[in-house]
């Protein structure tokens, strides 16, 4: 199906172009480099190095308006964060403080922009707590969406009014927290991320961004490895892939090789005689990840009927798969995670064998090895997958089947089904 613009509910797609890692550590278990996702990027979704950012408007702790244009003439580190006013700690602000403290002496300012919090909740928190942080903290003046989750038109209309929605033209927004450096002319220098554990490597990333912006760093703060000029060049747009048609029900499901986190080969043939849910997903796809709790629920609920759920990562890199699955798969113990070795190539199985043009896309394969049904996209609360399993002979209770029928009618009533991400746009390197 086609793209629905993102919202805080399930859309968040980290599309980064031309990223390069700063270091490769040695993995003692395999005696080969352990690939890591980079900490510095020349782009933040649609904005690339040198692009002017929109003049963001936010709410100061005292209720007055703050605009990004007020930072003109100053190099600024910007953190796009979320905040739980009731929590004892604020991890994203703590991370931001690390770089703020280190580079304040160079005249670099820092601003944290809080998203997805009611303005009155933000101002109440800010009046009581913002003074404890050594940088300016502002909030989105637009309250989070309060309507029905399934009302996509209303959600998307609201999304365009938010700070993040306005910044990204009502389209995809980065997963939060997100951090970037903005130069004195309000142009993006680049973005950076914090590793989960050891925070020290992030300084090499920020140092490269400040170096690129012309900051004369002291010897102890200079990056050991300066990123080459080619890193900052904006790549030509990827040509759109030709449209494909999904494989039809009743056709034998093509087998192909996938590899799990340990590198072990996995095939559909390994599960012959069982009902297989083949879920095509990617680490950069927000709806795909939002669907995983439901996939886990389905895998656990119907395991005694011989249902196996395989989450096959597609149009994605092996390094991203390894990092995400290594950290998150434990939340989904009944889901078998695998990655297509073809990664982003046109020969990837999802496209060449199954005709997948948008994800998440789930195929239910019957015990006879044929496609019984499929589900495209994901909306929280839907039970379309359970309905598809029933078509493969799985026993599903009447109430769930009734809801699945209602979900199908609601989907059919939509002018454009928009809960899946088109791979030709979202699967960039």
C-alpha positions as CSV (number, residue, x, y, z in Angstrom):
1,X,0.0,0.0,0.0
2,X,1.0,3.6,0.2
3,X,2.6,6.0,2.6
4,X,0.6,7.6,5.4
5,X,2.4,10.5,6.9
6,X,3.7,9.8,10.4
7,X,2.3,10.6,13.8
8,X,3.4,9.8,17.3
9,X,1.3,6.7,17.3
10,X,3.2,4.4,14.9
11,X,5.1,6.3,12.2
12,X,8.7,7.1,12.6
13,X,11.2,6.3,9.9
14,X,14.9,7.0,10.2
15,X,15.9,7.5,6.6
16,X,19.5,8.6,6.4
17,X,21.5,9.1,3.2
18,X,25.2,8.5,2.8
19,X,26.0,7.5,6.4
20,X,29.5,6.4,7.3
21,X,30.7,4.7,10.5
22,X,33.6,6.2,12.5
23,X,35.1,3.0,13.9
24,X,34.9,-0.8,13.6
25,X,35.5,-2.7,16.8
26,X,36.7,-6.3,16.7
27,X,34.2,-9.0,17.7
28,X,36.2,-11.7,19.6
29,X,33.5,-14.3,19.0
30,X,33.9,-14.2,15.2
31,X,37.3,-12.6,14.9
32,X,35.9,-10.1,12.4
33,X,35.0,-6.4,12.7
34,X,31.8,-5.9,14.6
35,X,29.8,-3.5,12.4
36,X,28.2,-0.6,14.2
37,X,25.6,1.9,13.1
38,X,27.2,5.3,12.6
39,X,26.9,8.1,15.2
40,X,27.1,10.9,12.8
41,X,25.0,11.5,9.7
42,X,25.1,14.3,7.0
43,X,21.2,14.3,6.9
44,X,18.2,14.4,9.1
45,X,15.5,12.8,7.0
46,X,14.7,15.3,4.2
47,X,17.2,17.8,5.3
48,X,20.8,17.4,4.2
49,X,24.0,19.1,5.1
50,X,23.7,22.7,4.0
51,X,19.9,22.8,3.8
52,X,18.2,25.6,5.6
53,X,15.8,24.5,8.3
54,X,12.4,26.0,8.7
55,X,11.9,28.6,11.4
56,X,10.6,26.4,14.2
57,X,8.3,28.0,16.8
58,X,8.2,26.7,20.3
59,X,7.1,27.6,23.8
60,X,9.5,29.0,26.4
61,X,9.2,28.0,30.0
62,X,7.7,31.4,30.8
63,X,5.0,31.0,28.1
64,X,6.6,33.3,25.5
65,X,7.4,32.3,22.0
66,X,10.8,31.0,20.9
67,X,11.9,30.7,17.3
68,X,14.9,29.0,15.8
69,X,15.7,32.2,13.9
70,X,16.6,33.7,17.3
71,X,19.7,31.5,17.2
72,X,20.9,33.1,13.9
73,X,24.5,34.0,14.3
74,X,25.1,31.2,16.7
75,X,26.1,27.6,16.2
76,X,23.5,25.5,18.0
77,X,23.2,21.9,19.1
78,X,19.5,21.0,18.9
79,X,17.9,18.0,20.7
80,X,14.4,16.9,19.6
81,X,13.3,15.0,22.7
82,X,10.3,13.6,24.6
83,X,9.8,14.1,28.3
84,X,7.8,12.4,31.1
85,X,7.1,15.1,33.6
86,X,6.5,12.5,36.4
87,X,9.8,10.6,35.8
88,X,12.7,11.1,38.2
89,X,15.2,11.2,35.3
90,X,15.3,12.6,31.8
91,X,17.8,10.4,29.8
92,X,17.6,12.5,26.6
93,X,18.3,15.7,28.5
94,X,21.2,14.0,30.4
95,X,22.7,12.9,27.1
96,X,22.3,16.4,25.7
97,X,24.0,17.9,28.8
98,X,27.1,15.8,28.0
99,X,27.8,17.6,24.7
100,X,26.5,20.9,26.0
101,X,29.0,20.9,28.9
102,X,31.9,19.8,26.7
103,X,31.5,22.4,23.9
104,X,30.0,25.4,25.7
105,X,33.5,26.9,25.9
106,X,33.5,27.2,22.1
107,X,30.5,29.5,22.0
108,X,28.2,26.6,21.0
109,X,24.6,26.9,22.4
110,X,22.3,24.1,23.1
111,X,18.5,23.9,22.9
112,X,16.2,21.0,23.8
113,X,12.8,20.9,22.1
114,X,10.2,18.8,23.9
115,X,7.6,17.1,21.8
116,X,4.3,15.2,22.3
117,X,3.5,16.9,25.6
118,X,0.5,19.1,26.4
119,X,1.7,22.8,26.5
120,X,0.3,23.2,30.1
121,X,2.1,20.1,31.2
122,X,5.3,21.3,29.6
123,X,5.1,24.8,31.2
124,X,4.3,23.3,34.6
125,X,7.4,21.0,34.4
126,X,9.6,23.8,32.9
127,X,8.8,26.3,35.7
128,X,9.7,23.7,38.3
129,X,12.6,21.9,36.6
130,X,14.1,23.6,33.5
131,X,16.4,25.8,35.5
132,X,18.3,22.7,36.7
133,X,19.5,22.2,33.1
134,X,22.4,24.3,31.6
135,X,20.6,25.0,28.3
136,X,17.3,26.4,27.0
137,X,14.4,23.9,27.0
138,X,11.3,24.8,24.9
139,X,8.2,22.8,24.1
140,X,5.8,22.2,21.2
141,X,2.9,24.7,21.6
142,X,0.6,22.2,19.9
143,X,-0.9,19.5,22.2
144,X,-0.7,15.8,21.2
145,X,-3.5,14.4,19.1
146,X,-6.5,13.4,21.2
147,X,-8.8,11.9,18.7
148,X,-9.4,8.4,17.6
149,X,-6.3,6.5,16.6
150,X,-8.0,4.9,13.6
151,X,-9.0,8.3,12.2
152,X,-6.0,8.7,10.0
153,X,-7.2,11.8,8.2
154,X,-7.7,13.6,11.5
155,X,-4.4,12.4,12.8
156,X,-2.5,13.5,9.7
157,X,-4.2,16.9,9.7
158,X,-3.2,17.3,13.3
159,X,0.3,16.1,12.7
160,X,0.9,18.9,10.1
161,X,0.2,21.4,12.8
162,X,2.8,20.1,15.3
163,X,6.4,21.3,15.5
164,X,7.8,18.1,14.1
165,X,5.1,17.9,11.4
166,X,5.8,21.5,10.4
167,X,9.5,20.9,10.4
168,X,9.2,17.9,8.0
169,X,6.4,19.1,5.9
170,X,3.8,16.9,7.4
171,X,5.8,13.8,6.3
172,X,8.0,11.3,8.1
173,X,9.6,12.4,11.4
174,X,12.8,11.0,13.0
175,X,12.6,8.6,15.9
176,X,13.1,10.6,19.1
177,X,15.4,11.6,20.6
178,X,17.1,13.0,17.6
179,X,20.1,15.4,17.8
180,X,21.6,17.8,15.2
181,X,23.9,20.7,14.8
182,X,22.6,23.9,13.1
183,X,25.0,26.6,11.9
184,X,24.8,30.4,12.3
185,X,22.7,30.7,9.1
186,X,20.1,28.1,10.3
187,X,21.5,25.5,8.0
188,X,21.8,21.9,9.0
189,X,25.4,20.8,9.6
190,X,24.4,17.2,10.3
191,X,22.9,14.9,12.9
192,X,24.2,12.6,15.5
193,X,23.0,9.9,17.8
194,X,24.0,8.5,21.2
195,X,25.1,4.9,21.6
196,X,23.0,2.9,24.1
197,X,25.8,2.2,26.6
198,X,29.2,4.0,26.3
199,X,28.5,7.6,25.6
200,X,32.1,8.7,25.0
201,X,32.1,7.8,21.2
202,X,29.5,10.5,20.5
203,X,32.1,13.2,21.1
204,X,33.9,12.0,17.9
205,X,30.7,12.5,16.0
206,X,29.9,16.0,17.5
207,X,33.5,17.0,17.0
208,X,33.3,16.2,13.3
209,X,30.1,18.3,13.0
210,X,31.7,21.2,14.8
211,X,34.9,20.9,12.8
212,X,32.8,21.0,9.6
213,X,31.0,24.1,10.9
214,X,34.4,25.8,11.2
215,X,34.9,25.7,15.0
216,X,38.6,25.7,15.9
217,X,38.7,22.9,18.4
218,X,41.5,22.4,20.9
219,X,43.8,19.5,20.4
220,X,42.1,17.3,23.0
221,X,38.7,17.9,21.4
222,X,39.6,17.5,17.7
223,X,38.3,14.3,16.1
224,X,40.9,11.6,15.6
225,X,39.4,10.9,12.2
226,X,38.0,13.7,10.1
227,X,35.3,12.7,7.8
228,X,36.2,13.2,4.1
229,X,34.6,15.8,1.8
230,X,32.6,13.0,0.0
231,X,30.8,12.3,3.3
232,X,29.0,15.6,3.1
233,X,28.0,15.5,-0.6
234,X,24.2,15.1,-1.1
235,X,23.7,11.9,-3.1
236,X,21.5,11.9,-6.2
237,X,17.9,10.7,-5.5
238,X,17.5,7.0,-5.9
239,X,15.4,6.2,-8.9
240,X,11.9,4.9,-8.0
241,X,11.5,1.2,-8.4
242,X,8.9,0.0,-10.8
243,X,5.7,-1.0,-9.2
244,X,5.2,-4.7,-8.4
245,X,2.1,-6.8,-7.8
246,X,1.9,-8.9,-4.6
247,X,1.7,-12.7,-5.1
248,X,-1.8,-13.9,-5.0
249,X,-3.6,-16.2,-2.7
250,X,-3.6,-19.8,-3.8
251,X,0.0,-19.6,-5.2
252,X,2.8,-21.7,-3.7
253,X,4.9,-19.5,-1.4
254,X,8.4,-19.2,-3.0
255,X,11.1,-20.4,-0.6
256,X,14.2,-18.4,-0.1
257,X,17.2,-18.1,2.2
258,X,17.2,-15.8,5.3
259,X,19.7,-15.6,8.0
260,X,19.0,-15.1,11.7
261,X,21.0,-13.0,14.1
262,X,23.7,-15.7,14.5
263,X,24.0,-16.1,10.8
264,X,22.1,-19.4,10.6
265,X,20.2,-20.0,7.4
266,X,16.4,-20.1,7.7
267,X,14.0,-21.3,5.0
268,X,10.2,-21.7,4.8
269,X,10.9,-25.3,4.1
270,X,12.2,-25.6,7.7
271,X,8.6,-25.2,8.8
272,X,6.8,-27.4,6.3
273,X,3.4,-28.6,7.6
274,X,2.9,-25.5,9.8
275,X,1.0,-22.3,9.2
276,X,3.6,-19.6,8.7
277,X,3.1,-15.9,9.1
278,X,5.9,-14.3,6.9
279,X,6.2,-10.7,8.0
280,X,8.3,-8.4,5.8
281,X,9.6,-5.5,7.8
282,X,12.6,-3.2,8.3
283,X,14.3,-1.5,11.2
284,X,13.6,1.9,9.8
285,X,9.9,1.3,9.4
286,X,7.8,2.7,12.2
287,X,4.6,0.8,11.4
288,X,6.6,-2.4,11.1
289,X,8.0,-2.1,14.6
290,X,4.6,-0.9,16.0
291,X,3.1,-4.2,14.7
292,X,5.6,-6.4,16.4
293,X,3.8,-6.6,19.8
294,X,0.7,-7.8,17.9
295,X,2.9,-10.4,16.0
296,X,4.2,-11.6,19.3
297,X,0.7,-11.9,20.7
298,X,-0.4,-13.9,17.6
299,X,2.7,-16.1,17.7
300,X,2.1,-17.0,21.3
301,X,-1.6,-17.3,21.1
302,X,-1.6,-19.8,18.2
303,X,1.6,-21.6,18.7
304,X,-0.3,-24.7,19.9
305,X,-2.0,-24.8,16.5
306,X,1.3,-24.9,14.7
307,X,1.6,-21.3,13.8
308,X,5.1,-19.9,13.2
309,X,5.8,-16.2,12.8
310,X,8.9,-15.2,10.8
311,X,9.8,-11.5,10.8
312,X,12.0,-11.2,7.6
313,X,13.9,-8.0,7.5
314,X,13.9,-6.5,4.0
315,X,15.2,-3.5,2.1
316,X,17.5,-2.9,5.1
317,X,21.2,-3.4,6.0
318,X,22.5,-6.4,7.9
319,X,24.3,-4.0,10.4
320,X,21.0,-2.3,11.2
321,X,19.3,-5.7,11.6
322,X,22.0,-7.0,14.0
323,X,21.9,-3.9,16.2
324,X,18.2,-3.6,16.4
325,X,17.4,-7.3,16.8
326,X,20.3,-7.7,19.3
327,X,18.7,-5.1,21.5
328,X,15.0,-5.6,21.0
329,X,14.2,-9.2,20.0
330,X,14.0,-10.4,23.6
331,X,10.7,-8.5,23.8
332,X,9.3,-10.9,21.2
333,X,10.4,-14.4,22.2
334,X,7.9,-16.2,20.0
335,X,8.9,-14.3,16.8
336,X,11.7,-15.7,14.6
337,X,13.8,-12.8,13.3
338,X,15.7,-13.2,10.1
339,X,17.3,-10.9,7.5
340,X,17.3,-11.3,3.7
341,X,21.0,-11.5,2.5
342,X,20.0,-9.5,-0.6
343,X,19.4,-6.5,1.8
344,X,18.3,-3.5,-0.4
345,X,18.9,-4.9,-3.8
346,X,16.1,-5.4,-6.3
347,X,16.7,-9.1,-6.0
348,X,15.5,-9.1,-2.4
349,X,12.9,-11.8,-1.9
350,X,10.1,-9.4,-0.7
351,X,10.2,-7.7,-4.1
352,X,11.4,-10.3,-6.6
353,X,9.4,-13.2,-5.2
354,X,6.5,-11.8,-3.3
355,X,5.8,-8.5,-5.1
356,X,6.0,-6.4,-2.0
357,X,5.9,-2.6,-2.6
358,X,5.2,-1.4,0.9
359,X,5.7,-2.7,4.4
360,X,4.7,-4.1,6.8
361,X,3.3,-6.8,4.6
362,X,2.4,-10.2,6.1
363,X,1.7,-13.3,4.2
364,X,-0.1,-16.2,5.8
365,X,1.1,-19.5,4.3
366,X,-1.0,-22.6,4.8
367,X,0.1,-26.1,5.8
368,X,0.0,-26.9,2.1
369,X,2.7,-24.3,1.4
370,X,0.4,-22.0,-0.5
371,X,-0.5,-18.3,0.2
372,X,-3.8,-18.4,2.1
373,X,-4.1,-14.6,2.7
374,X,-2.1,-11.5,3.4
375,X,-2.3,-8.2,5.4
376,X,-0.7,-4.9,4.3
377,X,0.1,-2.2,6.7
378,X,-0.8,-2.0,10.4
379,X,-3.1,0.0,12.6
380,X,-3.1,-0.5,16.3
381,X,-6.1,-2.6,17.5
382,X,-6.7,-4.3,14.1
383,X,-7.1,-8.1,14.1
384,X,-6.8,-8.5,10.3
385,X,-4.0,-11.0,10.8
386,X,-6.2,-13.3,13.0
387,X,-8.8,-13.2,10.2
388,X,-6.1,-14.2,7.7
389,X,-5.0,-17.1,9.9
390,X,-8.6,-18.3,10.0
391,X,-8.4,-18.5,6.2
392,X,-5.5,-20.9,6.6
393,X,-7.6,-23.2,8.9
394,X,-6.5,-21.8,12.3
395,X,-9.3,-21.8,14.8
396,X,-10.1,-18.2,15.8
397,X,-12.9,-17.2,18.2
398,X,-16.1,-15.7,16.8
399,X,-15.6,-12.3,18.5
400,X,-12.2,-11.8,16.9
401,X,-13.5,-12.8,13.5
402,X,-16.3,-10.3,13.8
403,X,-13.8,-7.6,14.6
404,X,-11.6,-8.7,11.7
405,X,-14.6,-8.3,9.4
406,X,-15.2,-4.8,10.7
407,X,-11.6,-3.9,10.3
408,X,-11.7,-5.0,6.6
409,X,-14.8,-2.9,6.0
410,X,-13.1,0.1,7.5
411,X,-10.0,-0.5,5.4
412,X,-12.1,-0.7,2.3
413,X,-13.9,2.5,3.1
414,X,-10.6,4.4,3.2
415,X,-9.9,6.2,-0.1
416,X,-6.3,5.2,0.1
417,X,-5.0,2.6,2.5
418,X,-2.0,4.4,4.0
419,X,-0.6,2.4,6.9
420,X,2.4,1.0,5.0
421,X,5.6,2.5,4.0
422,X,6.5,2.5,0.3
423,X,9.9,0.8,-0.1
424,X,10.9,2.8,-3.1
425,X,11.0,6.0,-0.9
426,X,11.8,4.8,2.6
427,X,14.5,2.2,2.0
428,X,17.4,4.5,1.3
429,X,21.0,3.7,2.2
